[in-house]
Amino acid sequence: MVVTAPPPRLQQLDAGWRHRLEPLLAAGRAAGADLVEVFLERIEHVGVLAEQDGITSVSPAFGMGAGLRVFRGLRDGFVSTNDLSQAGLMAALEQALGMLGLELSAVAASRFDGLPDLRDHGLGKGDWLQRCPGLPEATGRLLEGTRRLEQVGRHLQVRRGSYARDWQEVLVAASDGTFARDVRLHQSLGLSVLAADGEHRASIGRRYGSAGRPDQLREWDVDASAREVCESAGTMLYADYVEAGQMPAVLANRFGGVIFHEACGHLLETTQVERGTTPFTDKVGEAIAHQAVTAIDEGVSDGAFGSLSMDDEGMEPQHTVLIENGVLQRFLSDRAGELRTGHARTGSGRRQSHGFAAASRMRNTYIAAGPHTPEELIASVDHGLYCKSMGGGSVGPTGQFNFSVEEGYLIENGRLTRPVKGATLIGEAKEVMPRISMCANDLELAAGFCGSVSGSVNVTVGQPHIKVDTITVGGR
């Protein structure tokens, strides 16, 4: 047996970095850059996978690096590096400047006045990593989950549990006076099963996640999660296939919000405005959805997977109303988005790591609660589809989408009747948003990950139960 020593403690990111960063920012400004930004991070990650009754994968990762971005006019240059020496950082700056045709100068006067006092959002978070479950405890909880699946499920061919812990410390400094630090902790866990009986198949999974809650795995209700997954799998195993057609649909809360996130939310990021790929570019102040729809993106909900104390450009998050009573209010914007589109920053500049330049990204994005009960939405439909759980899907660049329904039921004469499988919701954001005519009063959020130009970031999606008056349902 080989015993591996733990990795050395990585250098803390704090106000002591001022003496390294100020000369860097000053040199960039002296070279002719309008703005210079440095993003520093160190990370500790562990991922664990349990399959059946054993642990099949443990994947730790440790790292530290910097991303440097310089702006001149509407253009920018970005370089990342793992060499955090003064020489290494200056070399990265020189490369970023070169992308804009700028050079370091030994004689030009700097137009940088120095960094202010550090805004430290990491205070009180110093023990988060130590308070998280260690590997023995984490693997034990996952195996408890897969064992519970076997106890409460039927015809299960595959049982899986997964856990990921991501700890990150970041320091952001920019020549506009930004100097801010934060510590982040995200944990996610999930259970999934494949049930099979003869020719019948059903695959069901659930994910749970939080931010800033070291005890999440300890507080996880294993029994409730296992029962939810297995009950859904048992129901869908023998379900009939749905018939394709145009019909009303009621989408359940929580992860049902993934359709709004993917099909519409991305179109309200200034990244899409810059590219000219959103149909809503000139629609601020105009109705783009039914008056029943109010949509919000924010980073402030306590413990939510997409919440943050500051974004990856050092700006504190906001509660941003995107759509109010059907009318488009504003876009999500980062530093580059504000520069190139004129839409004010919203604390939405996010990136997967120091290897990416920040871009406008969603945080906790959801349709707000309405005045109705879920039962009232269902009762208003003579013949349609109830989507209790959504699966995977795809989205085109201008909002065309198709999403599979993981667990669905027919609505007949205002009541839920038979379970159906094989359903796919097909549509386009600008056409479907005006058809969301009713929103229930049971808003809930669900954790997920979102991939885009600045990598994969943690988000939450959400909504109450909503009714879509008509949508294309793919099936048999």
C-alpha positions in Angstrom: 0.0 0.0 0.0 1.4 3.4 -1.0 0.6 6.3 1.3 0.5 9.7 -0.5 1.1 12.8 1.5 -1.6 15.5 1.3 -0.8 18.4 -1.0 0.9 21.5 0.5 -1.4 24.3 1.6 -1.7 26.7 -1.2 -0.8 30.3 -0.8 -3.7 32.4 0.6 -5.2 35.1 -1.6 -5.4 38.3 0.5 -4.5 41.9 0.7 -0.8 40.9 0.7 -1.1 40.5 -3.1 -1.4 44.3 -3.4 2.4 44.8 -3.9 2.4 42.3 -6.8 -0.8 43.5 -8.5 -0.4 47.3 -8.4 2.8 47.3 -10.6 1.0 44.9 -13.0 -2.0 47.2 -13.3 0.1 50.3 -13.6 2.2 48.7 -16.4 -0.8 47.8 -18.4 -2.3 51.2 -18.1 1.1 52.8 -19.1 1.1 50.6 -22.2 -2.2 52.1 -23.3 -4.8 49.8 -22.0 -8.1 51.4 -20.9 -8.5 48.8 -18.2 -6.5 45.9 -16.8 -8.1 43.1 -14.7 -6.5 40.2 -12.9 -8.5 37.3 -11.6 -6.7 35.0 -9.1 -8.0 31.7 -7.8 -7.1 28.6 -5.9 -9.4 25.6 -5.8 -9.8 22.3 -4.0 -12.2 19.8 -5.6 -13.3 16.2 -4.9 -15.8 14.1 -6.8 -17.0 10.7 -5.8 -19.1 8.1 -7.7 -20.8 5.2 -6.2 -22.2 2.4 -8.4 -24.3 -0.4 -7.0 -22.6 -1.1 -3.6 -19.1 0.1 -4.3 -17.2 3.3 -4.8 -15.9 3.3 -8.4 -14.3 6.7 -8.7 -12.7 9.3 -6.5 -11.3 12.4 -8.4 -9.5 15.1 -6.3 -8.0 18.2 -7.9 -6.0 21.1 -6.6 -4.9 24.2 -8.4 -4.0 27.9 -8.5 -3.8 30.3 -11.4 -4.6 33.7 -12.8 -6.5 35.2 -15.7 -5.4 38.6 -17.1 -7.7 40.7 -19.3 -6.9 44.0 -20.9 -9.4 46.3 -22.7 -8.8 49.0 -25.3 -11.8 50.6 -26.9 -14.3 47.8 -27.6 -11.6 45.1 -27.9 -10.0 42.9 -25.2 -7.2 40.4 -24.9 -7.2 37.6 -22.4 -4.4 35.2 -21.2 -4.3 32.7 -18.3 -1.3 31.3 -16.5 -0.3 29.1 -13.6 2.9 31.0 -13.1 2.1 33.4 -10.3 5.6 34.8 -9.9 6.0 38.5 -10.7 7.8 37.6 -13.9 5.1 35.1 -14.8 2.3 37.5 -14.3 4.1 40.2 -16.3 4.8 37.8 -19.1 1.0 37.0 -19.3 0.2 40.7 -19.3 2.6 41.3 -22.1 0.9 38.6 -24.2 -2.6 40.1 -23.5 -1.4 43.5 -24.4 0.1 42.1 -27.6 -3.3 40.9 -28.7 -4.3 44.6 -28.9 -1.2 45.8 -30.5 0.2 47.3 -27.3 3.6 46.9 -25.7 5.0 47.4 -22.2 6.9 50.7 -21.9 9.7 51.6 -19.5 9.2 55.3 -20.0 5.4 56.0 -20.3 3.7 57.5 -17.3 1.1 55.3 -15.6 -2.5 56.3 -15.4 -3.2 54.2 -12.4 -3.6 55.6 -8.9 -3.4 52.3 -6.9 -5.8 49.9 -5.3 -8.2 50.8 -2.5 -8.7 48.8 0.7 -9.7 45.2 0.0 -13.4 44.3 0.1 -13.3 40.9 1.7 -16.4 38.8 1.3 -14.5 35.8 2.6 -14.6 36.9 6.2 -16.4 34.2 8.3 -15.9 31.6 5.6 -12.4 30.5 6.6 -13.5 27.2 8.2 -15.9 26.1 5.5 -13.6 23.6 3.9 -12.5 22.0 7.2 -16.2 21.6 8.2 -17.1 19.7 5.1 -17.3 15.9 5.3 -14.1 14.0 4.8 -13.7 11.3 2.2 -14.7 8.4 4.5 -17.9 10.2 5.6 -18.8 11.2 2.0 -18.4 7.7 0.6 -20.3 6.3 3.5 -23.3 8.6 2.8 -23.3 7.8 -0.9 -23.2 4.0 -0.3 -26.1 4.6 2.2 -28.0 6.1 -0.7 -27.4 3.3 -3.2 -28.3 0.7 -0.6 -31.5 2.6 0.1 -32.3 2.6 -3.6 -32.1 -1.2 -3.6 -34.4 -1.4 -0.6 -37.2 0.8 -1.9 -36.9 0.2 -5.6 -38.0 -2.6 -7.9 -36.4 -4.0 -11.1 -33.4 -1.8 -10.7 -30.5 -2.8 -13.0 -28.3 0.2 -12.2 -28.0 2.3 -9.0 -25.7 5.3 -8.8 -24.9 8.0 -6.3 -22.6 11.0 -6.9 -21.1 13.7 -4.8 -18.9 16.8 -5.7 -17.4 19.4 -3.5 -15.9 22.5 -5.0 -14.1 25.0 -2.8 -12.7 28.2 -4.4 -10.9 31.3 -3.1 -10.8 34.2 -5.6 -9.2 37.6 -5.6 -10.1 40.2 -8.3 -8.1 43.4 -8.9 -8.7 45.9 -11.7 -7.4 49.3 -12.7 -10.8 50.9 -12.2 -10.4 50.4 -8.4 -11.8 46.9 -8.0 -10.1 45.0 -5.2 -12.2 42.2 -3.8 -11.9 38.7 -2.4 -14.3 35.8 -1.8 -14.5 32.2 -0.6 -17.0 29.9 -2.3 -18.2 26.4 -1.4 -20.5 24.4 -3.6 -21.7 20.9 -3.0 -23.9 18.7 -5.2 -25.1 15.2 -4.9 -27.4 13.0 -6.8 -29.1 9.6 -7.2 -30.1 7.8 -10.4 -31.4 4.5 -11.4 -32.1 2.4 -14.5 -35.1 0.1 -14.0 -35.8 -2.7 -16.5 -38.4 -5.5 -16.8 -38.3 -7.3 -20.1 -38.7 -4.7 -22.9 -39.7 -2.0 -20.4 -37.1 0.6 -19.4 -37.1 3.7 -17.2 -34.1 5.9 -16.3 -34.6 8.5 -13.6 -32.2 10.8 -11.7 -32.3 13.7 -9.2 -29.7 16.2 -8.3 -29.5 18.4 -5.2 -27.0 21.3 -4.5 -26.2 24.2 -2.3 -23.8 27.0 -1.8 -22.1 27.9 1.5 -23.5 25.0 3.5 -20.7 22.7 4.7 -23.2 20.3 6.4 -25.3 19.7 3.3 -24.3 16.0 2.9 -24.8 15.3 6.6 -28.3 16.8 6.5 -29.3 15.0 3.3 -32.5 13.0 3.7 -31.4 9.8 2.0 -34.7 8.0 2.4 -36.8 10.8 0.9 -34.4 11.1 -2.1 -34.3 7.4 -2.7 -38.1 7.0 -2.5 -38.6 10.0 -4.9 -36.3 8.4 -7.5 -37.7 4.9 -7.2 -41.3 5.9 -7.2 -40.8 7.8 -10.4 -38.9 4.9 -12.0 -41.6 2.5 -10.9 -44.3 4.7 -12.4 -42.6 5.2 -15.7 -41.4 1.6 -16.2 -44.7 0.4 -17.6 -46.0 3.8 -19.0 -47.5 3.9 -22.5 -45.9 6.1 -25.2 -47.5 9.5 -25.7 -49.1 10.5 -29.0 -47.5 13.4 -30.7 -49.4 16.6 -31.4 -50.1 20.2 -30.4 -51.6 20.4 -26.9 -51.6 22.4 -23.7 -49.0 21.4 -21.1 -48.6 22.0 -17.4 -44.9 22.0 -16.3 -44.1 21.2 -12.7 -42.0 23.5 -10.5 -38.3 23.2 -9.6 -36.4 21.7 -12.6 -39.2 22.5 -14.9 -37.5 25.9 -15.0 -34.7 24.5 -17.1 -36.7 25.3 -20.3 -36.9 29.0 -19.4 -33.2 29.0 -18.4 -32.1 27.4 -21.7 -34.6 28.7 -24.2 -35.0 32.2 -23.0 -32.5 33.1 -20.2 -29.5 32.8 -22.5 -31.1 35.1 -24.9 -31.2 37.8 -22.2 -27.4 37.7 -21.7 -25.5 40.5 -23.3 -23.2 37.8 -24.7 -26.1 37.1 -27.1 -26.7 40.8 -27.8 -23.0 41.2 -28.8 -23.3 38.2 -31.2 -26.6 39.4 -32.6 -28.2 36.0 -31.9 -31.1 37.1 -29.6 -34.5 38.1 -31.0 -35.0 40.4 -28.0 -32.1 42.9 -28.8 -34.4 45.9 -29.3 -37.3 44.7 -27.2 -36.6 46.4 -23.8 -39.9 48.0 -22.7 -41.9 45.7 -25.0 -44.0 42.6 -24.2 -42.1 39.4 -25.0 -44.2 37.1 -22.8 -47.7 36.7 -21.5 -48.6 39.2 -18.7 -48.7 36.3 -16.3 -44.9 36.0 -16.5 -42.4 37.8 -14.3 -38.9 36.4 -14.6 -36.0 37.1 -12.2 -32.3 36.4 -12.1 -30.4 37.0 -8.8 -27.4 35.9 -6.8 -28.7 36.6 -3.3 -30.9 33.7 -2.2 -29.3 32.1 0.8 -27.8 28.7 0.1 -29.0 28.6 -3.5 -26.5 26.9 -5.9 -26.2 30.0 -8.1 -25.8 32.5 -5.2 -22.5 34.4 -4.7 -21.2 37.3 -2.6 -19.5 38.8 -5.6 -19.2 37.9 -9.3 -16.0 37.0 -11.0 -15.3 40.6 -11.8 -15.6 41.7 -8.2 -19.1 43.2 -8.4 -21.7 42.4 -5.7 -24.7 40.5 -7.1 -28.1 42.0 -7.7 -31.8 41.0 -7.8 -32.4 41.6 -11.5 -36.0 41.6 -12.8 -35.7 40.5 -16.4 -39.3 40.4 -17.4 -42.1 42.0 -15.4 -45.8 41.2 -16.3 -44.6 40.1 -19.7 -42.5 43.2 -20.5 -38.8 42.9 -21.0 -37.0 45.1 -18.4 -33.3 44.5 -18.9 -30.5 42.1 -19.9 -27.8 40.4 -17.8 -24.5 42.2 -18.3 -20.9 41.8 -17.4 -18.0 44.3 -17.9 -17.5 43.6 -21.6 -21.3 43.5 -22.2 -21.7 47.0 -20.7 -18.9 48.3 -22.8 -20.1 46.9 -26.1 -23.9 47.0 -25.7 -24.5 49.8 -23.2 -26.5 47.6 -20.8 -25.4 48.3 -17.2 -23.5 45.5 -15.3 -25.7 43.3 -13.1 -23.1 41.4 -11.1 -23.4 38.6 -13.7 -19.8 38.3 -14.9 -19.0 34.6 -14.3 -16.4 32.1 -15.4 -15.6 28.4 -14.7 -12.0 29.1 -13.7 -9.0 31.4 -14.3 -8.7 29.7 -17.7 -11.8 31.7 -19.0 -12.6 35.3 -19.4 -15.7 36.3 -17.6 -19.0 36.6 -19.5 -22.6 37.5 -18.7 -24.1 34.4 -17.2 -27.2 33.5 -15.2 -27.2 32.8 -11.4 -30.5 31.8 -9.8 -33.0 32.2 -12.7 -36.7 31.6 -12.3 -40.2 32.5 -13.2 -41.9 34.1 -10.2 -44.9 32.7 -8.4 -48.4 33.5 -9.5 -51.8 33.5 -7.9 -53.1 30.1 -8.8 -52.8 26.6 -7.3 -51.3 23.7 -9.3 -54.7 22.0 -9.2 -56.3 25.1 -10.9 -53.8 24.9 -13.7 -54.5 21.2 -14.3 -58.2 21.7 -14.0 -58.1 24.3 -16.8 -56.9 21.7 -19.3 -59.3 19.3 -21.2 -56.7 17.3 -22.9 -53.0 17.9 -22.5 -49.7 16.8 -20.9 -48.5 17.2 -17.3 -44.7 17.3 -17.2 -43.7 16.3 -13.6 -40.0 16.0 -14.3 -37.8 17.2 -17.2 -34.9 15.4 -18.7 -32.1 16.5 -21.1 -32.5 18.5 -24.2 -30.9 20.9 -26.7 -31.2 24.5 -27.6 -30.4 26.4 -30.8 -28.6 29.7 -30.9 -31.8 31.8 -31.2 -34.0 29.9 -28.7 -35.3 26.8 -30.6 -35.5 24.0 -28.1 -36.4 20.4 -27.5 -36.5 18.8 -24.1 -37.4 15.3 -23.1 -40.0 14.7 -20.4 -38.6 12.3 -17.8 -41.9 11.7 -16.0 -45.2 12.7 -17.7 -49.0 12.1 -17.3 -52.0 12.8 -19.5 -54.4 15.4 -18.4 -58.0 14.4 -19.4 -61.0 16.5 -18.4 -59.0 18.5 -15.9 -57.5 15.5 -14.1 -54.2 13.5 -14.2 -54.8 10.1 -15.6 -52.3 7.7 -17.2 -48.5 8.0 -17.1 -46.8 8.4 -20.5 -43.3 8.3 -21.7 -41.3 9.3 -24.8 -42.6 12.9 -24.7 -40.5 15.8 -26.0 -41.4 19.4 -25.8 -40.5 21.3 -29.0 -40.7 25.0 -29.5 -39.0 28.4 -29.8 -38.7 30.9 -26.9 -40.3 33.9 -28.7 -43.3 31.8 -29.6 -43.7 29.9 -26.3 -43.2 32.8 -23.8 -46.5 34.5 -24.8 -48.4 31.2 -24.3 -47.5 30.8 -20.6 -50.9 32.0 -19.4 -51.0 30.8 -15.7 -48.4 30.6 -12.9 -49.0 28.7 -9.7 -48.0 29.8 -6.1 -45.5 27.0 -5.5 -42.1 28.4 -6.7 -39.1 26.1 -6.0 -35.5 26.1 -7.3 -33.3 23.2 -8.4 -29.5 23.0 -8.7 -27.7 22.5 -12.0 -24.7 23.4 -14.1 -24.7 25.6 -17.2 -22.2 25.6 -20.0 -21.4 28.6 -22.2 -18.6 30.7 -23.5 -17.0 31.1 -20.1 -17.2 27.4 -19.2 -19.4 25.5 -16.8 -20.8 27.4 -13.8 -23.2 26.4 -11.0 -26.7 27.8 -11.3 -30.2 27.2 -10.1 -33.3 27.0 -12.3 -36.8 27.3 -11.1 -40.4 28.2 -11.5 -43.8 27.4 -10.0 -46.1 25.1 -11.9 -46.9 26.9 -15.2 -49.4 26.3 -17.9 -48.5 26.7 -21.6 -51.6 27.1 -23.7 -50.2 25.1 -26.6 -46.9 23.5 -27.4 -45.6 20.8 -29.8 -45.3 17.5 -28.1 -43.1 14.9 -29.9 -43.9 11.3 -29.3 -45.1 8.2 -31.2 
